[in-house]
């Protein structure tokens, strides 16, 4: 009996611990901004400490370093991380977009189409969705990704690199892409045909899987409420986004129809992860003879409990 009481007490203490969420500072994270602003997390009894950083590559690193329990990141970052670690799980995708990552070129670069990138210096965030986007864009043009000089940059350094002529172009996500196009004289977006659908995902450290699932259900329920508000009251959601990220309304008007906020775990996520893993292996970006089994990185039980139809992955 004493042992049982100790175990129950330990379980209650664990449940009371706040989650630490590494949250990417991007319009993709709007459901989290809304859920926090509207008190949905608190209403569900979810204690959450949010650490906002720029880029899903950074949020994922915080999770892998043990400094966060949860992280938001693209499927490309999940793929790169999967070749190094297997102690994390994706519990939901919460937004998708075909316009989040873009190529911004200097006006004097001579780049008018993707094939013109051959021989050029292009900055991007390595190990992230922007690197996959850049290489795939070049491949689809018929050129060899190795024909470009890829330079690893962080979002904060890209404006200076473009202005100073250190790079001819950069591949980067929103809202950095939008700001670079408007802040740098002559900069423009290279048309790409919107070939890549980026998915942003909620990732949990594996140590919590099965142990704190009830809390994950509550967290997802709060996000579901937030996404309903985004759909039913767009002006209210836009006001939260505008205030949180200090964005202008013109930019929000541009991005609004380009983002699809919805909780899912679909087969397309697995397909994209597998395709990205093949690309990373073929290009020598990871050293592995085979790709991981990405089913092992999916934890669908919490989402199934609130939206069964949202889970279409065959497990």
VENPESUL-V952494 format. One record per backbone hydrogen bond with DSSP energy under -0.5 kcal/mol. NH is the residue of the N-H (numbers start at 1). CO is the residue of the C=O. E is the energy in kcal/mol with one decimal. If there is no record, write none. Layout:
nh->NH co->CO e->E
nh->NH co->CO e->E
This chain:
nh->5 co->1 e->-2.4
nh->6 co->2 e->-2.2
nh->7 co->3 e->-2.5
nh->8 co->4 e->-2.7
nh->9 co->5 e->-2.4
nh->10 co->6 e->-2.4
nh->11 co->7 e->-2.3
nh->12 co->8 e->-2.2
nh->13 co->9 e->-2.1
nh->14 co->10 e->-2.4
nh->15 co->11 e->-2.2
nh->16 co->12 e->-1.4
nh->17 co->13 e->-0.7
nh->17 co->14 e->-1.1
nh->19 co->47 e->-3.0
nh->21 co->19 e->-0.6
nh->21 co->49 e->-3.1
nh->22 co->20 e->-0.5
nh->22 co->70 e->-2.8
nh->23 co->21 e->-0.8
nh->23 co->51 e->-2.2
nh->25 co->53 e->-2.9
nh->26 co->24 e->-1.7
nh->29 co->26 e->-1.8
nh->30 co->27 e->-1.7
nh->31 co->28 e->-0.5
nh->32 co->29 e->-1.3
nh->33 co->29 e->-1.7
nh->34 co->30 e->-2.9
nh->35 co->31 e->-2.4
nh->36 co->32 e->-2.2
nh->37 co->33 e->-2.6
nh->38 co->34 e->-3.0
nh->39 co->36 e->-0.9
nh->40 co->35 e->-1.9
nh->41 co->35 e->-1.2
nh->43 co->39 e->-2.3
nh->44 co->40 e->-1.6
nh->45 co->42 e->-1.3
nh->46 co->41 e->-2.8
nh->47 co->45 e->-0.7
nh->48 co->46 e->-0.6
nh->49 co->19 e->-3.4
nh->50 co->48 e->-0.6
nh->51 co->21 e->-3.2
nh->52 co->50 e->-0.6
nh->53 co->23 e->-2.2
nh->55 co->53 e->-0.7
nh->58 co->55 e->-0.7
nh->59 co->55 e->-1.6
nh->60 co->56 e->-2.3
nh->61 co->57 e->-1.3
nh->62 co->58 e->-2.0
nh->63 co->59 e->-1.9
nh->64 co->60 e->-2.8
nh->65 co->61 e->-2.2
nh->66 co->63 e->-1.5
nh->67 co->62 e->-2.6
nh->68 co->62 e->-0.8
nh->69 co->20 e->-2.4
nh->70 co->20 e->-2.2
nh->71 co->203 e->-2.2
nh->72 co->22 e->-1.6
nh->73 co->201 e->-1.8
nh->75 co->199 e->-1.2
nh->78 co->74 e->-1.6
nh->79 co->75 e->-2.4
nh->80 co->76 e->-2.6
nh->81 co->77 e->-2.4
nh->82 co->78 e->-1.8
nh->83 co->79 e->-0.7
nh->83 co->80 e->-0.9
nh->84 co->81 e->-1.8
nh->85 co->81 e->-2.7
nh->89 co->204 e->-2.5
nh->90 co->297 e->-3.4
nh->91 co->89 e->-0.5
nh->91 co->202 e->-2.6
nh->92 co->202 e->-1.0
nh->93 co->264 e->-3.3
nh->94 co->200 e->-2.5
nh->95 co->200 e->-0.9
nh->96 co->260 e->-1.4
nh->97 co->198 e->-1.9
nh->98 co->258 e->-0.5
nh->102 co->172 e->-2.8
nh->104 co->102 e->-0.6
nh->104 co->170 e->-3.0
nh->105 co->103 e->-0.5
nh->105 co->188 e->-2.7
nh->106 co->168 e->-2.5
nh->109 co->106 e->-1.5
nh->112 co->110 e->-0.7
nh->116 co->113 e->-1.8
nh->117 co->114 e->-2.0
nh->118 co->115 e->-1.3
nh->119 co->147 e->-2.7
nh->120 co->117 e->-2.6
nh->122 co->120 e->-0.6
nh->122 co->149 e->-2.4
nh->123 co->169 e->-2.7
nh->124 co->151 e->-2.2
nh->125 co->171 e->-0.6
nh->126 co->124 e->-0.7
nh->128 co->125 e->-0.9
nh->131 co->125 e->-0.7
nh->131 co->128 e->-0.8
nh->132 co->128 e->-1.5
nh->133 co->129 e->-2.7
nh->134 co->130 e->-2.3
nh->135 co->131 e->-2.4
nh->136 co->132 e->-2.4
nh->137 co->133 e->-2.6
nh->138 co->134 e->-2.0
nh->139 co->135 e->-2.6
nh->140 co->136 e->-2.7
nh->141 co->137 e->-0.9
nh->141 co->138 e->-0.6
nh->142 co->139 e->-1.6
nh->143 co->138 e->-1.7
nh->145 co->143 e->-0.5
nh->147 co->144 e->-2.9
nh->148 co->145 e->-1.3
nh->149 co->120 e->-2.9
nh->150 co->148 e->-1.0
nh->151 co->122 e->-2.8
nh->153 co->124 e->-2.5
nh->157 co->154 e->-1.7
nh->158 co->154 e->-0.7
nh->158 co->155 e->-0.9
nh->161 co->157 e->-1.9
nh->162 co->158 e->-2.3
nh->163 co->159 e->-2.6
nh->164 co->160 e->-2.5
nh->165 co->162 e->-1.1
nh->166 co->161 e->-2.0
nh->167 co->161 e->-1.2
nh->168 co->121 e->-3.0
nh->169 co->121 e->-1.3
nh->170 co->104 e->-2.4
nh->171 co->123 e->-2.6
nh->172 co->102 e->-2.5
nh->172 co->170 e->-0.6
nh->174 co->100 e->-0.7
nh->177 co->173 e->-1.9
nh->179 co->175 e->-2.2
nh->180 co->176 e->-2.7
nh->181 co->177 e->-2.1
nh->182 co->178 e->-1.3
nh->183 co->179 e->-2.2
nh->184 co->180 e->-1.8
nh->185 co->183 e->-0.6
nh->187 co->184 e->-2.0
nh->188 co->105 e->-1.8
nh->190 co->103 e->-2.6
nh->191 co->189 e->-0.6
nh->197 co->195 e->-0.5
nh->198 co->97 e->-2.9
nh->198 co->196 e->-0.8
nh->200 co->95 e->-2.3
nh->201 co->73 e->-3.0
nh->202 co->92 e->-3.3
nh->203 co->71 e->-3.1
nh->203 co->201 e->-0.6
nh->204 co->89 e->-3.0
nh->205 co->69 e->-2.5
nh->206 co->87 e->-2.6
nh->208 co->205 e->-2.2
nh->209 co->206 e->-1.2
nh->211 co->208 e->-1.0
nh->212 co->208 e->-2.6
nh->215 co->212 e->-0.5
nh->216 co->212 e->-1.9
nh->217 co->213 e->-2.4
nh->218 co->214 e->-1.5
nh->219 co->215 e->-2.3
nh->220 co->216 e->-2.6
nh->221 co->217 e->-2.2
nh->222 co->218 e->-2.0
nh->223 co->219 e->-1.9
nh->224 co->220 e->-2.4
nh->225 co->221 e->-2.0
nh->226 co->222 e->-1.9
nh->227 co->223 e->-2.4
nh->228 co->224 e->-1.8
nh->229 co->225 e->-1.8
nh->230 co->226 e->-2.2
nh->231 co->227 e->-1.6
nh->232 co->228 e->-2.7
nh->233 co->229 e->-3.1
nh->237 co->233 e->-2.1
nh->238 co->234 e->-2.9
nh->239 co->235 e->-1.9
nh->240 co->236 e->-1.6
nh->241 co->237 e->-2.2
nh->242 co->238 e->-3.0
nh->243 co->239 e->-2.1
nh->244 co->240 e->-2.6
nh->245 co->241 e->-2.3
nh->246 co->242 e->-0.7
nh->247 co->242 e->-1.2
nh->252 co->248 e->-1.8
nh->253 co->249 e->-2.8
nh->254 co->250 e->-1.5
nh->255 co->251 e->-2.4
nh->256 co->252 e->-2.2
nh->257 co->253 e->-0.6
nh->258 co->255 e->-2.0
nh->259 co->255 e->-0.7
nh->259 co->256 e->-1.0
nh->260 co->96 e->-2.6
nh->261 co->259 e->-0.6
nh->262 co->94 e->-0.8
nh->262 co->260 e->-0.7
nh->264 co->93 e->-2.5
nh->265 co->310 e->-2.3
nh->269 co->266 e->-1.2
nh->270 co->266 e->-0.9
nh->271 co->267 e->-2.4
nh->272 co->268 e->-2.5
nh->273 co->269 e->-2.4
nh->274 co->270 e->-2.5
nh->275 co->271 e->-2.3
nh->276 co->272 e->-2.8
nh->277 co->273 e->-2.2
nh->278 co->274 e->-2.0
nh->279 co->275 e->-2.2
nh->280 co->276 e->-2.6
nh->281 co->277 e->-2.2
nh->282 co->278 e->-3.0
nh->283 co->279 e->-2.4
nh->284 co->281 e->-1.3
nh->285 co->280 e->-2.4
nh->286 co->280 e->-1.2
nh->288 co->286 e->-0.9
nh->294 co->292 e->-0.9
nh->296 co->293 e->-1.5
nh->297 co->294 e->-1.5
nh->298 co->295 e->-1.5
nh->299 co->90 e->-2.6
nh->300 co->298 e->-0.5
nh->304 co->300 e->-2.8
nh->305 co->301 e->-1.6
nh->306 co->302 e->-0.7
nh->306 co->303 e->-1.1
nh->307 co->303 e->-3.2
nh->310 co->307 e->-1.8
nh->311 co->308 e->-1.4
nh->312 co->265 e->-2.1
nh->312 co->310 e->-0.8
nh->313 co->265 e->-1.1
nh->315 co->313 e->-0.9
